[in-house]
Amino acid sequence: MSENDPSSLAFETLAVRAGQVRTSELEHSEPIFTTSSYVFESAAAAAARFAGEDAGNIYSRFTNPTVQTFERRLAALEQGERCVATASGMSAIYATCAGLLKSGYHVVSSQSIFGSTTLLFSNYLQKFGIETSFVEQGDLQAWEAAIRPETRLLFLETPSNPLTEVADITALAELAHSRDCLLVVDNCFCTPALQRPLLLGADIVIHSATKYLDGQGRCVGGAVVGSEALVGQDVYGFLRTCGPTMSPFNAWVFLKGLETLSIRMKAHCDAALQLARWLQEQSAVTRVFYPGLESHPQHELASRQQSGYGGIVAFEVEGGRDAAWKLIDATRICSITANLGDTRTTITHPATTTHGRLTPEQRQEAGIAEGLIRISVGLENVGDLCGDLESGFRDS
């Protein structure tokens, strides 16, 4: 069987082997094609290539062999027909909206999403005549009530950022399709190693490759995965014309990240569950948000829908912003940065970073309290992480 045939290969094998097409040099590792353009044997051959009559590379804004290898591999992991790689996770969301929506269309979105996504919907799509209604993620009736005749797309993150709310993808897919809408799922927190939304009925999956797909905080990138009709035509058409393009070097880095994705996600999950349980025992902590805890409102749903609970833990401390900042500042191992999905544990205050550009009303609706702290649990020793936070609790 070909190593590029995903029909019967396990996830771990696909993560290492899928998508690679060796050149005449018979290289073992995937090469980086650092070229902006490609040559043709004749003017007629160039014309045929540009017209779509012959397959092949044209210009690296939309055709690059290294980027295409990453696209094929991620599509295989998500079990989608087509993947389009983009310059960032936010550009992946925008490319999806720009490729599929037009003035007069309507979006229904979970209110529990990344702050920049909220701003994209509220501030920028609105300029082009596309309105968005925000609903509580776990309230299926609210989703249904918000759908209008002009609604085209339902959007959510599950688990959500930063409160790890889990949505029923199958139920939302059934609702969306019953009303002639598309369901778009941001799978950043789980990755296909833990959750494959397309198999649960979603139409499109969004990724910020910057996070767990890379896994070491090295590069910025995004991806859209779905059907040939939606992603291979509509989203790709936008990318080809407007160019929110992933660089070949970044694509190569992400390919290396995918090779260890399964191993890393298991380690992140194990460490995050240990840390979440430890946080529950701390007197200064008023609430812990982690789907792996039995106290989490959607614990049973997460257990059915995901193969692991992820590496993101959020918790609230008494004393609001002052107490949260003191705890964060007192840590010495955790990196104070808003990025996540890294081998290094990161800690941030969502109300003033990832969701800082939202209005106070928007933050309140999204459940972003001043005492909320988000941790992306890395691959360090969990005892060391607990000790780092314990010092923070003591000093704060």
Buried (B, 14 or more C-beta within 10 A) or exposed (E): EEEBEBEEBEBBBBBBBBBBEEEEEEEEEBBBBEBEEBEBEEEEBBEBBEEEEEEEBBBBBBBBBBBBBBBBBBBBBBBBBBBBBBBBBBBBBBBBBBBBBEEEBBBBBBBBBBBBBBBBBBEEBEEEEBBBBBBBBBEBEBBBEBBBEEBBBBBBBBBBBBBBBBBBBBBBBBBBBEBEBBBBBBBBBBBBBBBBBBEBBBBBBBBBBBBBBBBBBBBBBBBBBBBEEBBBEBBBBBBBEBBBBBBBBBBBBBBBBBBBBBBBBBBBBBBBBBBBBBBBEBEBBEBBBBBBBEEBEBBEBBBEBBBBBBBBBBBBBEBBBEBBBBBBEBBEBBBEBBBBBBBBBBBBBBBBBBBEBBEEEBBEBBBBBBBBBBBBBBBBEBEEBBEBBBBBBEEB
